[in-house]
């Protein structure tokens, strides 16, 4: 039997049909890959060892880095000889104090005793004035009750010693005079509204002492011939 197709009257070369290879039969069930189920690894009590080892290793490494970067220590200095002593204000020796000589010669003891008696009498007179309101109340009796170791004379009777005082008193003024054992008479005066004044002279009475106007005891010659200064 002729398998050639009918022609149109032209001569054509006849080619046999291509043969196809039979395809193998594939079972659909073979295309699925079946994975076997994996069984999980059971945990043990030593699972913390690995993280702990990592932490310890990191700490050791950090300590090693810090030690390697530590600043070098300052070398100590050894003195072959003792260092010089430090001079401070407390170790500097101070020069001895310079004591200036007194410009005022010493007051004779007898003159000082008479002056002290007059100052004590004025203090008592001020106390009486404070109690009575004026110097008019300053009498020999009142003074004797406050200074019993001193005797008092009227204003016109002269003093005879450092503890024998002649006094004169008015409402606003009190004056007294006392004779020193050196033979010098000292005056003192105190009045309202003014400071105490001093003087020296003759006669040695309270009336004469009312004229005392100096701000301090006058400078008088001492027994040695040099002048002495009496403090106020």
Residue pairs with C-beta under 8 A, 6 or more apart in sequence:
4 14
85 91
104 228
104 229
104 231
105 222
105 226
105 227
105 228
105 229
106 222
106 228
107 115
107 222
107 228
107 229
107 230
107 231
108 180
108 182
108 222
108 223
108 228
110 162
110 180
110 181
110 182
111 180
111 182
111 184
111 186
111 220
111 228
111 230
112 230
113 162
113 180
113 181
114 162
114 178
114 179
114 180
114 181
114 184
114 186
115 178
115 186
115 217
115 230
117 150
117 162
117 163
117 165
117 178
118 165
118 176
118 177
118 178
118 186
118 187
118 188
119 188
120 147
120 150
121 143
121 147
121 150
121 165
121 167
121 176
121 188
122 174
122 176
122 188
122 190
122 196
124 143
124 146
124 147
125 135
125 138
125 143
125 167
125 169
125 174
125 176
125 190
126 190
127 146
128 135
128 137
128 138
128 142
128 143
128 146
129 135
129 137
129 138
129 174
131 137
134 171
134 172
135 169
135 170
135 171
135 172
135 173
135 174
135 191
135 192
136 169
136 170
136 171
138 167
138 169
138 174
139 169
140 152
140 153
140 154
140 167
143 150
143 152
143 167
144 150
144 151
144 152
149 163
150 163
150 164
150 165
151 163
151 164
151 165
152 164
152 165
152 166
152 167
153 159
153 164
153 165
153 166
153 167
153 205
153 206
154 166
154 167
154 206
155 166
155 167
155 168
155 169
155 175
155 205
155 206
155 207
156 166
156 205
156 206
156 207
157 166
157 205
158 166
158 177
158 179
158 203
158 204
158 205
159 165
159 166
159 177
159 178
159 179
159 185
159 204
159 205
160 179
161 178
161 179
161 181
162 178
162 179
162 180
162 181
163 178
164 178
164 179
165 176
165 177
165 178
165 206
166 176
166 177
166 178
166 204
166 205
166 206
166 209
167 174
167 175
167 176
167 206
168 174
168 175
168 176
168 205
168 206
168 207
168 209
168 210
169 175
169 206
172 191
172 192
172 193
173 189
173 190
173 191
173 192
173 210
174 189
174 190
174 191
175 187
175 188
175 189
175 190
175 206
175 207
175 209
175 210
175 212
176 187
176 188
176 206
176 209
177 185
177 186
177 187
177 188
177 203
177 204
177 205
177 206
177 208
177 209
178 185
178 186
178 204
179 185
179 204
180 186
182 223
184 200
184 220
185 200
185 201
185 202
185 203
185 204
186 198
186 199
186 200
186 217
186 230
187 198
187 199
187 200
187 201
187 208
187 209
187 211
187 212
188 196
188 197
188 198
188 199
188 209
188 212
189 196
189 197
189 198
189 199
189 209
189 210
189 211
189 212
189 213
190 196
190 197
195 215
196 232
197 212
197 213
197 214
197 215
198 212
198 214
198 215
198 216
198 217
198 218
198 230
198 232
199 209
199 211
199 212
199 213
199 214
199 218
200 217
200 218
200 220
201 208
202 208
215 232
216 230
216 231
216 232
217 229
217 230
217 231
217 232
218 230
219 227
219 228
219 229
219 230
220 227
220 228
220 230
221 227
221 228
222 228
